């Protein structure tokens, strides 16, 4: 009975294996018979039930069995068939299908990128690989095919016909004859070139050279492309050469395609930022704030260090830049994003923006094509006005009618809100802390971009900081030359803030000034009780300081209680006809009363502001005359007294040369100050100031004599300081003392040149707040034009002196340099490049192999290009190095051909400069340097050709 013991079933024996096996097979056959009789749906239900009861091991067994059975029907042929058969199958696919098949699996990607598949497709179109791939190089022909296809010029039939002409275009007999003669002439020229080139190569080949290698020892310093006799024989006269130069400029890459038309596709690069970016900012953050800072701003490094975290700063060079290159920097910094706001911190006045060298943006040139294109593209980088986007110009355009008109046209041109400060600040940059023209944005523009405490510190000590930073830049610039400009500027600015301790200086400024005034007064009074006198004097001065501070705040913070649009409409209405606005509306109009109240309020507000500007004019003129009186009292009187007492410190002739002009200016401005004081004593809305300025402007020949003799005066002071010990001791006793406000004699001579810029600011503010029907408006306009003309004369003198000194410094730094001092010549940009040499000159530039032969520096002037070799010299025990230059050649810009070399796997950031005799293949360190250099070079050559 034990043999028939069962488990889970009365019919399944447990111990007898043979009976168990027999019975199991019978039941399997029965279930199989039932399975054959079931429908498809019943079979599926049965299989589903069985699978639910299976364990993991049983399901694994089922999966393996299924895979072995299905492999016969569906199998990856690339893993079963021999490789050459798989490649033969893939060879029937077109390039697009091959790229799609490469995404199926890794085996398919490996097979579909084999060179044997892509090489026939490239050769079919004549696209030959310019090198031999190594044994382990993978996918070279495929990458070459993609590079060629992605850079094809696709033209419509109309564009192709306009560019190349049509085959069916009928020609007359004369045109065909001329074309045959032209072709015959071209063939003759080509054969002459080839023959002459072969002769030159044969003569210049060294006896030990095989002609197949490329050695650095055999490279010439300058690679001649076409000698002068060949140019004369070919007939490259001036007109044809001009066409060639212009054609080479048109072929240069544009801002949208910097790397060239034939560049290979690169992997996606990391997000590049032209300015500081907070790495902790979330990916979904709001649009960034962006600020452009000009290097022309005094102590701009401290401005960069004042930028808030989260704001993207970009520092740009004022010289050697174009509007196109400035847009390129903006695009690189924003990286395709739209900025919430854009600030432009540059030099300028109340009428125009000194954005770049040669680009003073004002009402006269705002609609020029290149200027208009720049502002339109800048406006497209800013968020719409409905989303709070705006452009902030840190130039006091809101303080004059011409500046307000510039803002209005910019807003209309770009559809973006433009704002600017409305305050005036004579002799400083504190106008940026005044009220801003336009609707309220929640925060003032300076607080959006900058730390207000640091910005206020900078604006208070601008001139002193700029003089200090000149020496700091000279020491630190060699250490930071590899860094981006905004990074090095932030480091230098932080160094200055940490070193100078400006916070303590600001806190103690009023106390220090009061102490200085008290000491001066004490020295005059000769009091017997100095401490008691000094304490009373300090209390008095502190109370006066607080009153002056309140008055200055009232002057700077001009009330702006109307919107930007209302202000613009009111200015335009007053400019055209003050009664025109009311005549358009009837008294029944609901807006009539509002407009009348608005006009009345604006007139009252303008009268108050006009009074404050007139008061500022009087106070600033009084300070200016006091500074001139310091020269008379501290220097002239003691020197003349010593001369009359036979204790000669300086001869009468030298005293006349140094001080005669400045004393005449003092007399003129003393009379001007008296006239202003008399006019402002009984000041009222109808009083006039313009006629006083017109009378003052008619006597400016006194200033002309001073500025013409200004270089002679400074040289005389230095000569007498060295030659006469008594005068040297005299200057040591009086220079930079309390009585001279801690200024030296040459620094006091700077005040006349700075005063005219303050006159222009004050006149613009007076004219802005003077109604159109006022009797003084015409005189103010005439006086402003008179002073602006003279300011232009002063600026031109400054520019000529600076350019002359700069040319002299360059000539001294370049060994073997020819004379550079010529009229109207000035430096635009200096670019460091590497000179390259291609081994195979018959191959196109971007397919050659190159060797770096030496380092060059390109000095671009407004009329010529100076090519110099650059070396580096080190001093023992010092870390910094010094660059040395040696003259190679100079090329006139109207004879310079420029050719771009697109990026390839052999060369990056390269271009060709070809002169009448020599050619240089150059490459910059970075892509940005190449584009900025080509942009300014292209713009300079075009300007030279137009003269």
Steps between C-alpha positions, in 0.01 A plus 500: 500500500796732553571499125159649435535777760380823341552875553254780405307250289354154538619404155863624523736249664761662725758224549480300177688714248415294194128511568529871582675569168250296301203668655657848448553436130141383456367815662731723293373332185142555614556869574678539166201343327268745679737790410471405133121510519484845674458829322770764491340697781475190718864417434602850603301478823655161574853626440433810713379279786802273473743797494346645814570176685864479388792595721785722391722211406223351288440833328875529430489151343203604289684818387812308396296248304308776330819689406657193344189427298438859380865558401446298194222735381632846624875540541744795476679416176799717595581262785454182298620573147864574415597865524563553128147377420351735759697790354383407153139517622555839661664635183159518332379763749524873434686726746185601684394137554851410609485770771162366607628140512792612716251577777362143519775334701872515562582223246304683233668833590842340467417351160319799349789738577764296322711692249426249222133611504558878511807534280314423170229748592759776559703418186183508294469874571872567486539538876838348570636458849803730529701255709552128552312363803700302750433133565297567814316810374127442486236663275727750322320485163158528661603816691649640181175436311292670769737798509477544124123464485433732793696782332355482151364823355139424402377752248161539344490511118449875513797548737719270288408690186578832666835370623623282212282605208301267274614271221220602264567873528564626147811707437593728218803442281691784665434355847617154391813649343579697816446189713738295283765771521455522875537123536807500281654779708423316824657178371812689401522664841454164675774333295737790569429476871560126505822524302634782714404319816683186391810705425487668842459168677784345302734789576405517869530125562806416713734233362443275802118516487308214342182700457286242675551591862419802704760620744490799726857582404401547137210736567532856393420779738236637262342279239481681162177438315547728201805715433480859381617433139221248464249752629623757248488244217152384588385859515363523852453873486345704774134458402527122465691474826228695674239257366705206624529650849126565519423151371724346766317697768159384379617137519587524869272309742207682652385501860259214441775273363826576674685176447472504123288327239693174482543433868447149626200436724604505864355342809268722703708729714436591857307815568741786448458818696667826416446618853463388856231243557370361824545123483231444762228659293218258414438397143152650494605840638370831368681675211835644606598862541785600269741796524753628243791692653734708285873504571492878448321543834751626761594220742267259318644208699329630812174530308534134397558401861183689597281278279248296696500120504271364230566790261706416192772761435696536177795740483581617150784708361401848394764500225551228242136386498209527258127486554492156341767367736315652797185313395710185475610538863140555608379188316777290650424622851122452478538162322162520330308629803303823523616737770250649741691828476815624328715779643764693305759669722706710261639846460281783371320819584146633501481498118672184375646165600871443443448129445814417298787683338346666196144422613354789697131418486289814482196638327698564179630147433238289676329399175816396316464139375769342715401698812131425451572132440698485826220643713235286332698184568573612855128555554429145380723368781278658766171366633188679369388815675183324616718255696701779662790511253695826472838644398678729748755750371731629775547828312311819605286514186197597708663834587467656152247521221737339250552207738127458558448497123765227469318290761169555323635392161670194649175394665306544177769327295531188713165481677690479830495743791821705530579685824776741606579719804358853510731657759812705440823469696779737406840338506393147602289197406245548779227567243444123484369515858235759415144431382457318170274597214217257441238304691592349834646148474477419870874554549726771366725374216824546702366270772406237240855458373731629773566507870399856585762551771788402270356698209466811715858456617622476142301802381637717783871430432505434127795717399719398795428130444580520129843650571567228758381220274737597221794373703299203633411390146862525395605266782212249487413486131791263409373258764138514378554514125376142452171572680188645349469873539202498735676248729825697519303822546306350791821382665672840465186679619471278806867558572442876489195487727683283753814714494355848510232431767251730335231445763707670769597772257135578425403503867780738593493717190290784644691500827835509318384788280375693805834444675688622195288815477544556873876475476506746213281744690714453812813583306338818375362615837816425703276452803643473848254225586535261210306206648202710607493679169531174307213334691264792435602507137441125456150524649421783262640314197314179586168687510583665166595160353164353595315793337713471186435127490122552515522763227711273274261212551214727402690602187597147399165335575285680241133415542364278225125474560389446142538197281751472220243531223338806657840663542590433135168637375534809716855569378396465136195722555705773663761473227251550216226719643401525866141587412458232234411222740211686660364622167449144378253418778177667590408589854234231495764235453545302827880508460514878458515577871759231562723636225470856626597392852786292364635791295472738796679251727777443245553874457528550876731202527720627214528843664614344829751279325629793296562689823692208649714462187580871504600470866726205417657705219585778744638262765714305254635823348589625847691178572680526167612859564619402846723232349648755259558742788705230674749519211520877540525513879715191570739511203503828309504750787786332695707459183456866404571611856823299502591656166453853628698429821806377312441141625428366156330161491390520138588751232246753379500343155413156632231645727350671196510179295344283771237726658403775256227303322346354815483847659319635195252213529451587867423861407253392232316252721499741794308745285272217380433401863412858594252520214341172605475610863337829405251324274405238758454743789157601373432171321156436356333286231556767234868564575759424230836323523573426134620851417765477773629177347502654151710790630730252673527293181616797299811528723617137476821599323646521852440128540639437151831658599509286813436172319747580222772570758395220737771249389765774519385593850532144630843457342613829651389389847693174468807674361506759779440232762813316384718806440415716804518342849321799650198450278508126574492573873223759446281245324572241768377743770179600318395202285232270646439701814179598672495839332515339154236235585773234485571578135825579322560787258461286181178356642360848556565577134252223407196696620455728193470201263245326722285807555364516144342158527323618815380810314342279234319285758362805679392674179321187380317476832405869486372469146303187587312680778453823305162526318501542125347849516752625757718789386814327628456183296660634182800637688546170684498312170758734347719487810480121513608473134786741571626306802457162322712624211775603736474171691554321170815703450625397846417135438686507171808643670486229768458232237793624291732510801397153618540353153841658457619358831357160416679489164826598668463220758429244227797613293731471801374150585554358146858440399576624148163674465475774236366844604132474591424862580273623222205733496162339581654159571389313812505148637179295486585152626791267575449128441738220599498210253701194407655485153442170322662335202334242277706215366309447175432835338299348215234375742227734611557688824251310717632159386869564567715381783651795686798568718529782749808700398497800734284749689387826341336817622280695258478875566196635318500872431236696313709499180752215527567160655828445682624140520754425772650186645437454871740358752501458876780602731523400868681679779681292763315461830178643356186317400366737236637510148540780250401490133750616241413595141700510179377668186428276197286694253230763465213477253268780391143397578369580151741237361437229761307186400334300778389138458332283758612140560201294618552279802595140431665218688838644399465869587281721717439877507726567201501765228730630228639852463647569157687818413661606174819307579435259785238276649441392860288207613394584854292338773361646821482328835119509526210518259380826654835668434485399134153638444564826688824552310350429156201719578702806596749437216218479247341819632832688498587395143158610376539836673842542337364413154222757533740789563 
